[in-house]
Amino acid sequence: MATTPNKDYKRRAREQKKADKRRAREEAKTEKLATEKAAVELAAEEAAKQAAAELEAQLEAEFEAELQAEIDAEKKGA
């Protein structure tokens, strides 16, 4: 005579399947949050680099303008 799995076995199998799905969803959610956090940090780094480059360019432009003004003043004075 063949035996069939009892209801307790089936119930445990269903609960395990649900737990596996829940764990997979939580892992995907955690991975998504980590990816978003990394993207935000990268964007912040890029923004800081851009701001530093713009400041450097502005300082360089001011220096060049002052230098040119001094050269023009020396030419007028000579």
PDB file of N, CA, C and O in Angstrom:
ATOM      1  N   MET A   1       0.838  -1.172   0.000  1.00  0.00           N
ATOM      2  CA  MET A   1       0.000   0.000   0.000  1.00  0.00           C
ATOM      3  C   MET A   1       0.889   1.243   0.000  1.00  0.00           C
ATOM      4  O   MET A   1       1.832   1.347   0.784  1.00  0.00           O
ATOM      5  N   ALA A   2       0.574   2.178  -0.886  1.00  0.00           N
ATOM      6  CA  ALA A   2       1.367   3.395  -1.006  1.00  0.00           C
ATOM      7  C   ALA A   2       0.923   4.412   0.034  1.00  0.00           C
ATOM      8  O   ALA A   2      -0.251   4.507   0.392  1.00  0.00           O
ATOM      9  N   THR A   3       1.898   5.158   0.498  1.00  0.00           N
ATOM     10  CA  THR A   3       1.560   6.199   1.474  1.00  0.00           C
ATOM     11  C   THR A   3       1.645   7.563   0.804  1.00  0.00           C
ATOM     12  O   THR A   3       2.424   7.767  -0.127  1.00  0.00           O
ATOM     13  N   THR A   4       0.855   8.461   1.278  1.00  0.00           N
ATOM     14  CA  THR A   4       0.870   9.837   0.748  1.00  0.00           C
ATOM     15  C   THR A   4       1.417  10.751   1.822  1.00  0.00           C
ATOM     16  O   THR A   4       1.302  10.467   3.014  1.00  0.00           O
ATOM     17  N   PRO A   5       2.013  11.854   1.391  1.00  0.00           N
ATOM     18  CA  PRO A   5       2.536  12.786   2.400  1.00  0.00           C
ATOM     19  C   PRO A   5       1.392  13.325   3.259  1.00  0.00           C
ATOM     20  O   PRO A   5       0.298  13.598   2.764  1.00  0.00           O
ATOM     21  N   ASN A   6       1.661  13.466   4.524  1.00  0.00           N
ATOM     22  CA  ASN A   6       0.605  13.965   5.392  1.00  0.00           C
ATOM     23  C   ASN A   6       0.462  15.487   5.244  1.00  0.00           C
ATOM     24  O   ASN A   6       1.300  16.141   4.623  1.00  0.00           O
ATOM     25  N   LYS A   7      -0.574  16.018   5.803  1.00  0.00           N
ATOM     26  CA  LYS A   7      -0.874  17.442   5.661  1.00  0.00           C
ATOM     27  C   LYS A   7       0.184  18.308   6.339  1.00  0.00           C
ATOM     28  O   LYS A   7       0.464  19.420   5.891  1.00  0.00           O
ATOM     29  N   ASP A   8       0.760  17.803   7.401  1.00  0.00           N
ATOM     30  CA  ASP A   8       1.793  18.561   8.098  1.00  0.00           C
ATOM     31  C   ASP A   8       3.003  18.789   7.191  1.00  0.00           C
ATOM     32  O   ASP A   8       3.584  19.874   7.178  1.00  0.00           O
ATOM     33  N   TYR A   9       3.372  17.760   6.439  1.00  0.00           N
ATOM     34  CA  TYR A   9       4.495  17.879   5.503  1.00  0.00           C
ATOM     35  C   TYR A   9       4.184  18.935   4.436  1.00  0.00           C
ATOM     36  O   TYR A   9       5.033  19.768   4.119  1.00  0.00           O
ATOM     37  N   LYS A  10       2.980  18.896   3.893  1.00  0.00           N
ATOM     38  CA  LYS A  10       2.573  19.861   2.868  1.00  0.00           C
ATOM     39  C   LYS A  10       2.572  21.285   3.439  1.00  0.00           C
ATOM     40  O   LYS A  10       3.004  22.233   2.782  1.00  0.00           O
ATOM     41  N   ARG A  11       2.078  21.410   4.675  1.00  0.00           N
ATOM     42  CA  ARG A  11       2.036  22.736   5.308  1.00  0.00           C
ATOM     43  C   ARG A  11       3.450  23.284   5.471  1.00  0.00           C
ATOM     44  O   ARG A  11       3.708  24.446   5.158  1.00  0.00           O
ATOM     45  N   ARG A  12       4.369  22.445   5.964  1.00  0.00           N
ATOM     46  CA  ARG A  12       5.753  22.899   6.119  1.00  0.00           C
ATOM     47  C   ARG A  12       6.382  23.276   4.784  1.00  0.00           C
ATOM     48  O   ARG A  12       7.149  24.236   4.707  1.00  0.00           O
ATOM     49  N   ALA A  13       6.065  22.536   3.749  1.00  0.00           N
ATOM     50  CA  ALA A  13       6.598  22.851   2.419  1.00  0.00           C
ATOM     51  C   ALA A  13       6.083  24.208   1.937  1.00  0.00           C
ATOM     52  O   ALA A  13       6.841  25.005   1.385  1.00  0.00           O
ATOM     53  N   ARG A  14       4.788  24.465   2.150  1.00  0.00           N
ATOM     54  CA  ARG A  14       4.217  25.768   1.763  1.00  0.00           C
ATOM     55  C   ARG A  14       4.861  26.904   2.548  1.00  0.00           C
ATOM     56  O   ARG A  14       5.216  27.934   1.974  1.00  0.00           O
ATOM     57  N   GLU A  15       5.012  26.724   3.843  1.00  0.00           N
ATOM     58  CA  GLU A  15       5.622  27.757   4.685  1.00  0.00           C
ATOM     59  C   GLU A  15       7.063  28.013   4.286  1.00  0.00           C
ATOM     60  O   GLU A  15       7.518  29.157   4.286  1.00  0.00           O
ATOM     61  N   GLN A  16       7.782  26.956   3.948  1.00  0.00           N
ATOM     62  CA  GLN A  16       9.166  27.126   3.517  1.00  0.00           C
ATOM     63  C   GLN A  16       9.227  27.899   2.202  1.00  0.00           C
ATOM     64  O   GLN A  16      10.086  28.761   2.020  1.00  0.00           O
ATOM     65  N   LYS A  17       8.318  27.587   1.296  1.00  0.00           N
ATOM     66  CA  LYS A  17       8.271  28.292   0.008  1.00  0.00           C
ATOM     67  C   LYS A  17       7.978  29.785   0.234  1.00  0.00           C
ATOM     68  O   LYS A  17       8.607  30.643  -0.385  1.00  0.00           O
ATOM     69  N   LYS A  18       7.036  30.083   1.110  1.00  0.00           N
ATOM     70  CA  LYS A  18       6.716  31.472   1.435  1.00  0.00           C
ATOM     71  C   LYS A  18       7.920  32.179   2.065  1.00  0.00           C
ATOM     72  O   LYS A  18       8.220  33.325   1.731  1.00  0.00           O
ATOM     73  N   ALA A  19       8.599  31.491   2.971  1.00  0.00           N
ATOM     74  CA  ALA A  19       9.769  32.083   3.627  1.00  0.00           C
ATOM     75  C   ALA A  19      10.873  32.353   2.610  1.00  0.00           C
ATOM     76  O   ALA A  19      11.547  33.381   2.681  1.00  0.00           O
ATOM     77  N   ASP A  20      11.060  31.433   1.666  1.00  0.00           N
ATOM     78  CA  ASP A  20      12.076  31.636   0.625  1.00  0.00           C
ATOM     79  C   ASP A  20      11.743  32.855  -0.236  1.00  0.00           C
ATOM     80  O   ASP A  20      12.620  33.656  -0.558  1.00  0.00           O
ATOM     81  N   LYS A  21      10.472  32.985  -0.602  1.00  0.00           N
ATOM     82  CA  LYS A  21      10.060  34.147  -1.403  1.00  0.00           C
ATOM     83  C   LYS A  21      10.275  35.443  -0.621  1.00  0.00           C
ATOM     84  O   LYS A  21      10.776  36.427  -1.166  1.00  0.00           O
ATOM     85  N   ARG A  22       9.895  35.437   0.653  1.00  0.00           N
ATOM     86  CA  ARG A  22      10.059  36.620   1.488  1.00  0.00           C
ATOM     87  C   ARG A  22      11.534  36.999   1.608  1.00  0.00           C
ATOM     88  O   ARG A  22      11.885  38.174   1.507  1.00  0.00           O
ATOM     89  N   ARG A  23      12.391  36.011   1.821  1.00  0.00           N
ATOM     90  CA  ARG A  23      13.825  36.249   1.934  1.00  0.00           C
ATOM     91  C   ARG A  23      14.382  36.819   0.619  1.00  0.00           C
ATOM     92  O   ARG A  23      15.217  37.723   0.639  1.00  0.00           O
ATOM     93  N   ALA A  24      13.924  36.297  -0.505  1.00  0.00           N
ATOM     94  CA  ALA A  24      14.381  36.788  -1.804  1.00  0.00           C
ATOM     95  C   ALA A  24      13.949  38.242  -2.011  1.00  0.00           C
ATOM     96  O   ALA A  24      14.721  39.053  -2.524  1.00  0.00           O
ATOM     97  N   ARG A  25      12.717  38.570  -1.613  1.00  0.00           N
ATOM     98  CA  ARG A  25      12.248  39.957  -1.741  1.00  0.00           C
ATOM     99  C   ARG A  25      13.073  40.896  -0.872  1.00  0.00           C
ATOM    100  O   ARG A  25      13.457  41.981  -1.310  1.00  0.00           O
ATOM    101  N   GLU A  26      13.345  40.479   0.356  1.00  0.00           N
ATOM    102  CA  GLU A  26      14.129  41.318   1.265  1.00  0.00           C
ATOM    103  C   GLU A  26      15.550  41.518   0.757  1.00  0.00           C
ATOM    104  O   GLU A  26      16.100  42.614   0.863  1.00  0.00           O
ATOM    105  N   GLU A  27      16.146  40.465   0.208  1.00  0.00           N
ATOM    106  CA  GLU A  27      17.498  40.596  -0.349  1.00  0.00           C
ATOM    107  C   GLU A  27      17.509  41.529  -1.545  1.00  0.00           C
ATOM    108  O   GLU A  27      18.425  42.338  -1.691  1.00  0.00           O
ATOM    109  N   ALA A  28      16.503  41.428  -2.402  1.00  0.00           N
ATOM    110  CA  ALA A  28      16.419  42.316  -3.566  1.00  0.00           C
ATOM    111  C   ALA A  28      16.236  43.765  -3.117  1.00  0.00           C
ATOM    112  O   ALA A  28      16.822  44.682  -3.691  1.00  0.00           O
ATOM    113  N   LYS A  29      15.429  43.954  -2.100  1.00  0.00           N
ATOM    114  CA  LYS A  29      15.190  45.300  -1.574  1.00  0.00           C
ATOM    115  C   LYS A  29      16.483  45.885  -0.997  1.00  0.00           C
ATOM    116  O   LYS A  29      16.801  47.051  -1.232  1.00  0.00           O
ATOM    117  N   THR A  30      17.217  45.079  -0.250  1.00  0.00           N
ATOM    118  CA  THR A  30      18.478  45.523   0.341  1.00  0.00           C
ATOM    119  C   THR A  30      19.491  45.859  -0.744  1.00  0.00           C
ATOM    120  O   THR A  30      20.201  46.861  -0.656  1.00  0.00           O
ATOM    121  N   GLU A  31      19.551  45.018  -1.761  1.00  0.00           N
ATOM    122  CA  GLU A  31      20.487  45.256  -2.867  1.00  0.00           C
ATOM    123  C   GLU A  31      20.123  46.538  -3.608  1.00  0.00           C
ATOM    124  O   GLU A  31      21.004  47.312  -3.982  1.00  0.00           O
ATOM    125  N   LYS A  32      18.843  46.763  -3.818  1.00  0.00           N
ATOM    126  CA  LYS A  32      18.395  47.978  -4.505  1.00  0.00           C
ATOM    127  C   LYS A  32      18.772  49.215  -3.698  1.00  0.00           C
ATOM    128  O   LYS A  32      19.250  50.200  -4.261  1.00  0.00           O
ATOM    129  N   LEU A  33      18.562  49.172  -2.388  1.00  0.00           N
ATOM    130  CA  LEU A  33      18.912  50.310  -1.538  1.00  0.00           C
ATOM    131  C   LEU A  33      20.415  50.573  -1.557  1.00  0.00           C
ATOM    132  O   LEU A  33      20.846  51.726  -1.584  1.00  0.00           O
ATOM    133  N   ALA A  34      21.209  49.509  -1.544  1.00  0.00           N
ATOM    134  CA  ALA A  34      22.663  49.671  -1.589  1.00  0.00           C
ATOM    135  C   ALA A  34      23.094  50.289  -2.913  1.00  0.00           C
ATOM    136  O   ALA A  34      23.982  51.142  -2.944  1.00  0.00           O
ATOM    137  N   THR A  35      22.472  49.864  -3.996  1.00  0.00           N
ATOM    138  CA  THR A  35      22.792  50.415  -5.312  1.00  0.00           C
ATOM    139  C   THR A  35      22.428  51.896  -5.376  1.00  0.00           C
ATOM    140  O   THR A  35      23.202  52.707  -5.883  1.00  0.00           O
ATOM    141  N   GLU A  36      21.264  52.242  -4.868  1.00  0.00           N
ATOM    142  CA  GLU A  36      20.844  53.642  -4.860  1.00  0.00           C
ATOM    143  C   GLU A  36      21.779  54.487  -4.006  1.00  0.00           C
ATOM    144  O   GLU A  36      22.121  55.608  -4.382  1.00  0.00           O
ATOM    145  N   LYS A  37      22.192  53.958  -2.864  1.00  0.00           N
ATOM    146  CA  LYS A  37      23.101  54.689  -1.982  1.00  0.00           C
ATOM    147  C   LYS A  37      24.433  54.923  -2.675  1.00  0.00           C
ATOM    148  O   LYS A  37      24.997  56.013  -2.583  1.00  0.00           O
ATOM    149  N   ALA A  38      24.937  53.915  -3.363  1.00  0.00           N
ATOM    150  CA  ALA A  38      26.198  54.053  -4.095  1.00  0.00           C
ATOM    151  C   ALA A  38      26.063  55.091  -5.202  1.00  0.00           C
ATOM    152  O   ALA A  38      26.986  55.873  -5.433  1.00  0.00           O
ATOM    153  N   ALA A  39      24.925  55.107  -5.886  1.00  0.00           N
ATOM    154  CA  ALA A  39      24.703  56.081  -6.953  1.00  0.00           C
ATOM    155  C   ALA A  39      24.663  57.497  -6.389  1.00  0.00           C
ATOM    156  O   ALA A  39      25.210  58.418  -6.996  1.00  0.00           O
ATOM    157  N   VAL A  40      24.029  57.681  -5.248  1.00  0.00           N
ATOM    158  CA  VAL A  40      23.967  58.999  -4.619  1.00  0.00           C
ATOM    159  C   VAL A  40      25.362  59.458  -4.204  1.00  0.00           C
ATOM    160  O   VAL A  40      25.718  60.620  -4.399  1.00  0.00           O
ATOM    161  N   GLU A  41      26.153  58.547  -3.632  1.00  0.00           N
ATOM    162  CA  GLU A  41      27.510  58.900  -3.220  1.00  0.00           C
ATOM    163  C   GLU A  41      28.373  59.263  -4.420  1.00  0.00           C
ATOM    164  O   GLU A  41      29.162  60.205  -4.363  1.00  0.00           O
ATOM    165  N   LEU A  42      28.220  58.509  -5.511  1.00  0.00           N
ATOM    166  CA  LEU A  42      28.976  58.805  -6.722  1.00  0.00           C
ATOM    167  C   LEU A  42      28.583  60.164  -7.281  1.00  0.00           C
ATOM    168  O   LEU A  42      29.445  60.933  -7.706  1.00  0.00           O
ATOM    169  N   ALA A  43      27.291  60.466  -7.284  1.00  0.00           N
ATOM    170  CA  ALA A  43      26.827  61.767  -7.773  1.00  0.00           C
ATOM    171  C   ALA A  43      27.373  62.898  -6.906  1.00  0.00           C
ATOM    172  O   ALA A  43      27.742  63.954  -7.421  1.00  0.00           O
ATOM    173  N   ALA A  44      27.425  62.682  -5.601  1.00  0.00           N
ATOM    174  CA  ALA A  44      27.963  63.700  -4.699  1.00  0.00           C
ATOM    175  C   ALA A  44      29.446  63.923  -4.966  1.00  0.00           C
ATOM    176  O   ALA A  44      29.916  65.061  -4.964  1.00  0.00           O
ATOM    177  N   GLU A  45      30.183  62.837  -5.196  1.00  0.00           N
ATOM    178  CA  GLU A  45      31.611  62.971  -5.510  1.00  0.00           C
ATOM    179  C   GLU A  45      31.812  63.743  -6.811  1.00  0.00           C
ATOM    180  O   GLU A  45      32.671  64.621  -6.895  1.00  0.00           O
ATOM    181  N   GLU A  46      31.018  63.411  -7.818  1.00  0.00           N
ATOM    182  CA  GLU A  46      31.129  64.095  -9.109  1.00  0.00           C
ATOM    183  C   GLU A  46      30.787  65.577  -8.962  1.00  0.00           C
ATOM    184  O   GLU A  46      31.438  66.427  -9.570  1.00  0.00           O
ATOM    185  N   ALA A  47      29.778  65.889  -8.166  1.00  0.00           N
ATOM    186  CA  ALA A  47      29.396  67.280  -7.952  1.00  0.00           C
ATOM    187  C   ALA A  47      30.526  68.036  -7.244  1.00  0.00           C
ATOM    188  O   ALA A  47      30.808  69.187  -7.577  1.00  0.00           O
ATOM    189  N   ALA A  48      31.160  67.400  -6.284  1.00  0.00           N
ATOM    190  CA  ALA A  48      32.264  68.038  -5.568  1.00  0.00           C
ATOM    191  C   ALA A  48      33.442  68.274  -6.509  1.00  0.00           C
ATOM    192  O   ALA A  48      34.070  69.332  -6.467  1.00  0.00           O
ATOM    193  N   LYS A  49      33.743  67.290  -7.358  1.00  0.00           N
ATOM    194  CA  LYS A  49      34.827  67.453  -8.327  1.00  0.00           C
ATOM    195  C   LYS A  49      34.519  68.580  -9.298  1.00  0.00           C
ATOM    196  O   LYS A  49      35.396  69.378  -9.626  1.00  0.00           O
ATOM    197  N   GLN A  50      33.269  68.649  -9.762  1.00  0.00           N
ATOM    198  CA  GLN A  50      32.858  69.701 -10.701  1.00  0.00           C
ATOM    199  C   GLN A  50      32.977  71.068 -10.044  1.00  0.00           C
ATOM    200  O   GLN A  50      33.458  72.017 -10.663  1.00  0.00           O
ATOM    201  N   ALA A  51      32.540  71.173  -8.793  1.00  0.00           N
ATOM    202  CA  ALA A  51      32.621  72.445  -8.084  1.00  0.00           C
ATOM    203  C   ALA A  51      34.079  72.863  -7.909  1.00  0.00           C
ATOM    204  O   ALA A  51      34.410  74.038  -8.072  1.00  0.00           O
ATOM    205  N   ALA A  52      34.941  71.924  -7.583  1.00  0.00           N
ATOM    206  CA  ALA A  52      36.357  72.231  -7.421  1.00  0.00           C
ATOM    207  C   ALA A  52      36.967  72.675  -8.750  1.00  0.00           C
ATOM    208  O   ALA A  52      37.772  73.605  -8.786  1.00  0.00           O
ATOM    209  N   ALA A  53      36.584  72.015  -9.832  1.00  0.00           N
ATOM    210  CA  ALA A  53      37.099  72.383 -11.159  1.00  0.00           C
ATOM    211  C   ALA A  53      36.618  73.778 -11.555  1.00  0.00           C
ATOM    212  O   ALA A  53      37.388  74.564 -12.106  1.00  0.00           O
ATOM    213  N   GLU A  54      35.364  74.089 -11.282  1.00  0.00           N
ATOM    214  CA  GLU A  54      34.835  75.413 -11.594  1.00  0.00           C
ATOM    215  C   GLU A  54      35.541  76.494 -10.779  1.00  0.00           C
ATOM    216  O   GLU A  54      35.849  77.563 -11.307  1.00  0.00           O
ATOM    217  N   LEU A  55      35.797  76.230  -9.511  1.00  0.00           N
ATOM    218  CA  LEU A  55      36.497  77.185  -8.667  1.00  0.00           C
ATOM    219  C   LEU A  55      37.914  77.408  -9.187  1.00  0.00           C
ATOM    220  O   LEU A  55      38.385  78.543  -9.259  1.00  0.00           O
ATOM    221  N   GLU A  56      38.580  76.335  -9.542  1.00  0.00           N
ATOM    222  CA  GLU A  56      39.939  76.428 -10.084  1.00  0.00           C
ATOM    223  C   GLU A  56      39.943  77.248 -11.378  1.00  0.00           C
ATOM    224  O   GLU A  56      40.824  78.082 -11.585  1.00  0.00           O
ATOM    225  N   ALA A  57      38.963  77.010 -12.237  1.00  0.00           N
ATOM    226  CA  ALA A  57      38.873  77.757 -13.493  1.00  0.00           C
ATOM    227  C   ALA A  57      38.621  79.241 -13.227  1.00  0.00           C
ATOM    228  O   ALA A  57      39.191  80.102 -13.897  1.00  0.00           O
ATOM    229  N   GLN A  58      37.776  79.532 -12.257  1.00  0.00           N
ATOM    230  CA  GLN A  58      37.487  80.927 -11.919  1.00  0.00           C
ATOM    231  C   GLN A  58      38.739  81.620 -11.377  1.00  0.00           C
ATOM    232  O   GLN A  58      39.042  82.748 -11.765  1.00  0.00           O
ATOM    233  N   LEU A  59      39.456  80.954 -10.494  1.00  0.00           N
ATOM    234  CA  LEU A  59      40.679  81.542  -9.941  1.00  0.00           C
ATOM    235  C   LEU A  59      41.719  81.763 -11.037  1.00  0.00           C
ATOM    236  O   LEU A  59      42.400  82.788 -11.058  1.00  0.00           O
ATOM    237  N   GLU A  60      41.836  80.810 -11.933  1.00  0.00           N
ATOM    238  CA  GLU A  60      42.776  80.930 -13.045  1.00  0.00           C
ATOM    239  C   GLU A  60      42.403  82.112 -13.941  1.00  0.00           C
ATOM    240  O   GLU A  60      43.275  82.862 -14.379  1.00  0.00           O
ATOM    241  N   ALA A  61      41.111  82.275 -14.210  1.00  0.00           N
ATOM    242  CA  ALA A  61      40.650  83.384 -15.052  1.00  0.00           C
ATOM    243  C   ALA A  61      40.938  84.728 -14.375  1.00  0.00           C
ATOM    244  O   ALA A  61      41.369  85.676 -15.032  1.00  0.00           O
ATOM    245  N   GLU A  62      40.701  84.807 -13.069  1.00  0.00           N
ATOM    246  CA  GLU A  62      40.984  86.054 -12.348  1.00  0.00           C
ATOM    247  C   GLU A  62      42.477  86.361 -12.368  1.00  0.00           C
ATOM    248  O   GLU A  62      42.869  87.513 -12.548  1.00  0.00           O
ATOM    249  N   PHE A  63      43.301  85.354 -12.187  1.00  0.00           N
ATOM    250  CA  PHE A  63      44.742  85.544 -12.213  1.00  0.00           C
ATOM    251  C   PHE A  63      45.193  86.027 -13.588  1.00  0.00           C
ATOM    252  O   PHE A  63      46.002  86.949 -13.689  1.00  0.00           O
ATOM    253  N   GLU A  64      44.676  85.412 -14.636  1.00  0.00           N
ATOM    254  CA  GLU A  64      45.033  85.814 -16.004  1.00  0.00           C
ATOM    255  C   GLU A  64      44.591  87.254 -16.267  1.00  0.00           C
ATOM    256  O   GLU A  64      45.312  88.013 -16.915  1.00  0.00           O
ATOM    257  N   ALA A  65      43.419  87.635 -15.773  1.00  0.00           N
ATOM    258  CA  ALA A  65      42.933  89.001 -15.977  1.00  0.00           C
ATOM    259  C   ALA A  65      43.836  90.003 -15.258  1.00  0.00           C
ATOM    260  O   ALA A  65      44.171  91.050 -15.813  1.00  0.00           O
ATOM    261  N   GLU A  66      44.225  89.686 -14.034  1.00  0.00           N
ATOM    262  CA  GLU A  66      45.121  90.576 -13.287  1.00  0.00           C
ATOM    263  C   GLU A  66      46.477  90.677 -13.970  1.00  0.00           C
ATOM    264  O   GLU A  66      47.044  91.765 -14.069  1.00  0.00           O
ATOM    265  N   LEU A  67      46.991  89.564 -14.435  1.00  0.00           N
ATOM    266  CA  LEU A  67      48.279  89.551 -15.122  1.00  0.00           C
ATOM    267  C   LEU A  67      48.216  90.388 -16.393  1.00  0.00           C
ATOM    268  O   LEU A  67      49.130  91.161 -16.679  1.00  0.00           O
ATOM    269  N   GLN A  68      47.150  90.234 -17.144  1.00  0.00           N
ATOM    270  CA  GLN A  68      47.001  91.011 -18.381  1.00  0.00           C
ATOM    271  C   GLN A  68      46.874  92.498 -18.058  1.00  0.00           C
ATOM    272  O   GLN A  68      47.409  93.336 -18.785  1.00  0.00           O
ATOM    273  N   ALA A  69      46.171  92.832 -16.976  1.00  0.00           N
ATOM    274  CA  ALA A  69      46.032  94.237 -16.584  1.00  0.00           C
ATOM    275  C   ALA A  69      47.396  94.813 -16.214  1.00  0.00           C
ATOM    276  O   ALA A  69      47.692  95.956 -16.559  1.00  0.00           O
ATOM    277  N   GLU A  70      48.232  94.041 -15.517  1.00  0.00           N
ATOM    278  CA  GLU A  70      49.570  94.515 -15.160  1.00  0.00           C
ATOM    279  C   GLU A  70      50.438  94.704 -16.398  1.00  0.00           C
ATOM    280  O   GLU A  70      51.185  95.678 -16.498  1.00  0.00           O
ATOM    281  N   ILE A  71      50.337  93.777 -17.333  1.00  0.00           N
ATOM    282  CA  ILE A  71      51.119  93.907 -18.585  1.00  0.00           C
ATOM    283  C   ILE A  71      50.674  95.127 -19.356  1.00  0.00           C
ATOM    284  O   ILE A  71      51.508  95.868 -19.877  1.00  0.00           O
ATOM    285  N   ASP A  72      49.360  95.354 -19.439  1.00  0.00           N
ATOM    286  CA  ASP A  72      48.860  96.540 -20.145  1.00  0.00           C
ATOM    287  C   ASP A  72      49.299  97.815 -19.442  1.00  0.00           C
ATOM    288  O   ASP A  72      49.641  98.795 -20.104  1.00  0.00           O
ATOM    289  N   ALA A  73      49.298  97.821 -18.108  1.00  0.00           N
ATOM    290  CA  ALA A  73      49.735  99.002 -17.364  1.00  0.00           C
ATOM    291  C   ALA A  73      51.212  99.267 -17.594  1.00  0.00           C
ATOM    292  O   ALA A  73      51.612 100.426 -17.713  1.00  0.00           O
ATOM    293  N   GLU A  74      52.034  98.230 -17.658  1.00  0.00           N
ATOM    294  CA  GLU A  74      53.463  98.415 -17.909  1.00  0.00           C
ATOM    295  C   GLU A  74      53.695  98.961 -19.318  1.00  0.00           C
ATOM    296  O   GLU A  74      54.571  99.802 -19.519  1.00  0.00           O
ATOM    297  N   LYS A  75      52.921  98.492 -20.285  1.00  0.00           N
ATOM    298  CA  LYS A  75      53.070  98.975 -21.680  1.00  0.00           C
ATOM    299  C   LYS A  75      52.688 100.463 -21.770  1.00  0.00           C
ATOM    300  O   LYS A  75      53.345 101.228 -22.476  1.00  0.00           O
ATOM    301  N   LYS A  76      51.637 100.869 -21.062  1.00  0.00           N
ATOM    302  CA  LYS A  76      51.209 102.269 -21.088  1.00  0.00           C
ATOM    303  C   LYS A  76      52.231 103.149 -20.373  1.00  0.00           C
ATOM    304  O   LYS A  76      52.470 104.286 -20.781  1.00  0.00           O
ATOM    305  N   GLY A  77      52.831 102.624 -19.308  1.00  0.00           N
ATOM    306  CA  GLY A  77      53.793 103.387 -18.528  1.00  0.00           C
ATOM    307  C   GLY A  77      55.136 103.501 -19.241  1.00  0.00           C
ATOM    308  O   GLY A  77      55.865 104.462 -18.996  1.00  0.00           O
ATOM    309  N   ALA A  78      55.484 102.579 -20.093  1.00  0.00           N
ATOM    310  CA  ALA A  78      56.775 102.585 -20.739  1.00  0.00           C
ATOM    311  C   ALA A  78      56.838 103.393 -21.983  1.00  0.00           C
ATOM    312  O   ALA A  78      57.890 103.469 -22.617  1.00  0.00           O
TER     313      ALA A  78
END
